[in-house]
Amino acid sequence: MALPALRIGHLLAKVPVIQGGMGVGISLSGLASAVANQGGIGVIAGAMIGMKEPDVAKDPLTANLRALRNEILKAREQSPKGIIGVNLMVALTTFSQMVRTSIENRIDIIFSGAGLPLDMPQHLLQVCEEKKEEIKTKLVPIVSSARAATVIAKKWASRFGYTPDAFVVEGPKAGGHLGFKPEEIQDPAHALEVLVPQVVDAVKPFEDKCGRAVPVIAAGGIYSGEDIRNFLALGASGVQMGTRFVATHECDADERFKQSYLSATEKDITIIKSPVGMPGRALENQFIHASRLGNKKPFKCVFQCVHTCEQEKTPYCIAQALINAMKGNLERGFAFCGVNVARVNQIVSVRELMESLQKEFDEAVSSFSRGVQNMQSFFGYGKK
Ligand SMILES: Cc1cc2nc3c(=O)[nH]c(=O)nc-3n(C[C@H](O)[C@H](O)[C@H](O)COP(=O)(O)O)c2cc1C
């Protein structure tokens, strides 16, 4: 059985798999266009996207906006018909300008978490008004609870008369920064399997009111086609995956970053207290170890990347650490990863990854139907 398509407004992804935005520089136009060309939704990460621009230290805003625009245009060129999105964290100091730049460049979809994106529709409405045309960019908040989904949907309705086009619900098994308190990460009450049906229920009244579907997309710890089947059965319309896409040829990170995934074991996975004020899941290394021991010194901030960074108190610059890691210099940084990183044992093409997900999905559906048939014949029902 083919994976069901994912519809978000006018956008129709043949495969219900979104490649999660991964900063800094892990998912740029290369990975995003490869995923889009395979029928999924490819996502460019906006965080510090201007890192390679010559003026990034002098004028980070201009550098980031220029690089964002270039990556969007490159991805569009490499995947003229695929669905391309950007991931913009609310905590970014350049958030509003990056949302506007993405809409002006007609990005298909914007995913936004790490805070509540309460103003996002305002930018869309303003750009449409200025350009005197209807731009169809879809706006998708990333949440970690049904409560957050409700708050956003209510605020958007009352302020802009706009209903979110979909929600991503990201659970505590995800890679990167996590929208949970450290003690919630292992708490079964916050498991993705619990959150997905809660968010599906929470969006129902808004769907009824606006008369269209608001798909819920599950993220965090989804690894196989069988996992996809399980989350679709819980009411999700699609999944967002990050870790698996790092181990692809097309991923934009340095080979050494990818290799760190291949050599990772369960005991290497750790939770850090990130300078941006959230916990994050990453691969333990000397850099993280030294920062825990207090062996890293406060620094002078050049990038001014996130509002939430308490620059005077933090032992290192998160932007610089992630830029170093993306370039393969893991002595001066670290790799974010999802809970399943130790299962990754080879680098494949995006096409191969998508094919294996399809095959596993198929097998999971067949074995589920066989199980149902066996039960029916055991109990003697389901037959005439
Ligand atoms: C290396 C890495 C970087 C990430 N960076 C971001 C980011 O910049 N913004 C964001 O919203 N999520 C980020 N994430 C989360 C992913 O988009 C995705 O939702 C999550 O990893 C899904 O869980 P999985 O890795 O278990 O599949 C990152 C994840 C990883 C592994």
PDBQT file of the ligand as one rigid body, heavy atoms in Angstrom, charges set to zero:
ROOT
HETATM    1  C1  LIG A 401      21.052  18.319  13.743  1.00  0.00    +0.000 C 
HETATM    2  C2  LIG A 401      19.669  18.822  14.021  1.00  0.00    +0.000 A 
HETATM    3  C3  LIG A 401      19.388  20.188  13.949  1.00  0.00    +0.000 A 
HETATM    4  C4  LIG A 401      18.086  20.659  14.162  1.00  0.00    +0.000 A 
HETATM    5  N1  LIG A 401      17.830  21.995  14.023  1.00  0.00    +0.000 NA
HETATM    6  C5  LIG A 401      16.558  22.467  14.130  1.00  0.00    +0.000 A 
HETATM    7  C6  LIG A 401      16.254  23.847  13.877  1.00  0.00    +0.000 A 
HETATM    8  O1  LIG A 401      17.120  24.631  13.501  1.00  0.00    +0.000 OA
HETATM    9  N2  LIG A 401      14.967  24.255  14.037  1.00  0.00    +0.000 N 
HETATM   10  C7  LIG A 401      13.971  23.391  14.429  1.00  0.00    +0.000 A 
HETATM   11  O2  LIG A 401      12.814  23.810  14.564  1.00  0.00    +0.000 OA
HETATM   12  N3  LIG A 401      14.232  22.085  14.645  1.00  0.00    +0.000 NA
HETATM   13  C8  LIG A 401      15.491  21.606  14.492  1.00  0.00    +0.000 A 
HETATM   14  N4  LIG A 401      15.744  20.254  14.659  1.00  0.00    +0.000 N 
HETATM   15  C9  LIG A 401      14.595  19.328  14.860  1.00  0.00    +0.000 C 
HETATM   16  C10 LIG A 401      14.189  18.667  13.522  1.00  0.00    +0.000 C 
HETATM   17  O3  LIG A 401      13.681  19.612  12.629  1.00  0.00    +0.000 OA
HETATM   18  C11 LIG A 401      13.156  17.539  13.690  1.00  0.00    +0.000 C 
HETATM   19  O4  LIG A 401      11.887  18.040  14.034  1.00  0.00    +0.000 OA
HETATM   20  C12 LIG A 401      13.510  16.518  14.734  1.00  0.00    +0.000 C 
HETATM   21  O5  LIG A 401      14.871  16.220  14.675  1.00  0.00    +0.000 OA
HETATM   22  C13 LIG A 401      12.704  15.250  14.514  1.00  0.00    +0.000 C 
HETATM   23  O6  LIG A 401      13.147  14.209  15.316  1.00  0.00    +0.000 OA
HETATM   24  P1  LIG A 401      14.105  13.027  14.749  1.00  0.00    +0.000 P 
HETATM   25  O7  LIG A 401      15.450  13.649  14.587  1.00  0.00    +0.000 OA
HETATM   26  O8  LIG A 401      14.057  12.008  15.818  1.00  0.00    +0.000 OA
HETATM   27  O9  LIG A 401      13.544  12.569  13.449  1.00  0.00    +0.000 OA
HETATM   28  C14 LIG A 401      17.049  19.756  14.494  1.00  0.00    +0.000 A 
HETATM   29  C15 LIG A 401      17.340  18.392  14.581  1.00  0.00    +0.000 A 
HETATM   30  C16 LIG A 401      18.617  17.922  14.355  1.00  0.00    +0.000 A 
HETATM   31  C17 LIG A 401      18.890  16.433  14.437  1.00  0.00    +0.000 C 
ENDROOT
TORSDOF 0
